Amino acid sequence: MTFDPQNYNELEVSETQIPGFYVIKLAVHGDNRGWFKENYQKEKMQKLGLPEFEVVQNNFSFNKEVGVTRGLHAEPWEKFISVANGSVFGAWVDLRAGQNFGKTFTLEINPGVAVFVPRGVANGYQTLEENVTYTYLVNEHWSPDSAYTFVNLFDNELNIPWPIKKEKAVISEKDTMHPALSEVKPMEV
């Protein structure tokens, strides 16, 4: 899965069927040396509809193997997610109280695609290549007292089409213990 920067010429921001969840197509400029992108540019992105987002922390997750699967975690803050290299299959589930509870969205993220995840929407991903660097900006600092909401990655009710099935996924025991959607208490935001 080689990333081709020629397919990403213009910055675009579009909202998905999950309210407040946005897909950002990034402008990537490449030549014989590699490529360059503005991964997050507040002024330009807000003009295109992205909500105001004050970054307070930047996190990286390095994933060595194909099939590393993490999530689904809903945090009490917003996240701007992208990859520095490689690609992931991303999955999101709205765990906020209301009519969209349980609604899912999936998308492949590569260096030319980012997403904005509102608080209360669970985030998970699966690496499609080796040595993937997944990065996310957040607007609140992590705290051990933060109130998370979780749902099981492989819950049949969610029916997420993971490219790599559970039996071959590299997953933490903790993530396999998350409850089914039917057992999740919606997050109040």
N, C-alpha and C positions, 0 to 999 in steps of 0.2 A: 504494500500500500504506500506508494511513493506520493508524497505531497507535491502538487504542481501549482506553484504560485500564480501561473498564468490564468488560472480560473478565478482569481480573487482580485478584481481590479478596483472595486468601488465599495466604500463603507455603506452598509445597509443595516437597519434595525427594524425588526418586525415582532409584533406580539403574537403569541401562540394562543391555542384554545384554553390554556390555563391562564386566568387573569393575572397580570403582573409579571408573567414569565416571558422573556424576550430572547430571540435568536439574533445574534450579531454576526453578519458576514463582514469580515475584516479585509481592508485593502492590504494586499501583500505585494511587495515589490521585489522581484527576483532578477538575478543575472547569473553569470557563470561562477560567481563566488558563493551563491546561496540566496538568502532572502532577508527582508527587513519588513517589520510591521509595527504600527502603533497598536499595541495590544489593548490599551484602555486610554481613550482620549475624552475626558469628561465633557468639554464644551461641544465638540463635534457630535458625540453620541446623544447628548441631551437635546440638541437641536433636531435630531432624527427621532426623538420620542422616548429614549431611555430615561427612567426616573432619576432624580437627583440621588447621588450615591457618594457618601463621604468615606473614603477608604481609610481604615485604621490599622489594617494588618494584611500582609501578603504571605500566603502559605504555598508550599510545594509538596507534592507527593511523588516520589520516584517509584516506579513500578518496573521491576526487572523482567518479569515474564509475561508472555501472552496469556490472557485469561484471568489476570488479577481482577477480582470483582469486589467492589466496596460499596457499602450503603445498606439500605436506603435510610438516610438520616435527614430529619427536618430540624433545622436549627432556628433559634429566635433572632436571626439576623439575615440580611441579604448577602448574596454571593455573586461575584462576577467570575465565571469559570472559563478557562481556556487550557490549551496544551502548548508547551514550549516546543515539544517534538513528539512525533508519533501520532497515534489516533486512538480514540476510545469510542465505545458505544455508550452513550449517556441515557439514563432513564430517570424520570421525575414523576412523583406522585403528589397530588395536592392533598395534604393532610390537614388543611384548615377547615374549621367548622363552616358549613354552608353547602350550597347546592353542588359545588364542584368537588366535594370530598371524594377521593378515590380516583379522580380523573388522572390519566397518565399521558405522558409525552415522551417520545424517544427520538434520538438524533445522533448521528456520528459527529464527533468533534475532532477537528484536525487544526493545524496552526492558522487556518483561515476562517475558522468558525468558533465563536464564543457564545456563552449564554449568560443571562442574568436571571437568577433564581430568587424569588421573593421569600421572605420569612414564612415558615410553615409549609413549604413545599419540599418534600423529601428528595434527596439527591443521591444517585448511585451511578457507578460506571463500571465498565469492563474494558480492559486493555485489548487492543486488536493487534498490537505489535510489541516487540521486546523494547525495553529501555524507554518507556514513556514517562515524560515529566508533565504532570498534571498540576496546574496552578490555579489558585483562586484568591481573589481580593474579597475582604469582608468589611462591613461597616460597624462591627462591634468586636471587642476583644473576647477571646475565648476565656471561659471561666469554668472551673469544676462545678459551679453551682448553676450553670446554664440549664434551662429546661428544654431537653430534646424530645422529639417524638420519632419513633422508629416504625418501620413496617418491613416484613420479610421480602427480600429480593426475589424469591422464587414462589411467592404466593400465587396459587392458581387463579384466584379472583382477579389479580392484576394482569395476568396473561402477558407479561413483558417478553418480547421475542429476543431474549439474550442470544447473541451469535454463538457463544460457547456455553453449552449446557452445564447445569449444576455439577454433574459428575466429573467434569474436566476443569471446572473453574478453580482458581486459587483464591480461597476465601477464608476469612478468620472465623474461628468458632463463635466469637461474639456476634458477628453479623448473621450467622445461621440461626441464632436464637431469637431474632426479632419476631414479634407477633404477626399473625395474619391480619389483613385489613379489617376483617370482621371483629377483631379484638382491640383495635386501635381507638383510643379516645381522641377525637379531633382536637387540634391545637387551636387555642384562642389567640388571635393576633390583633 
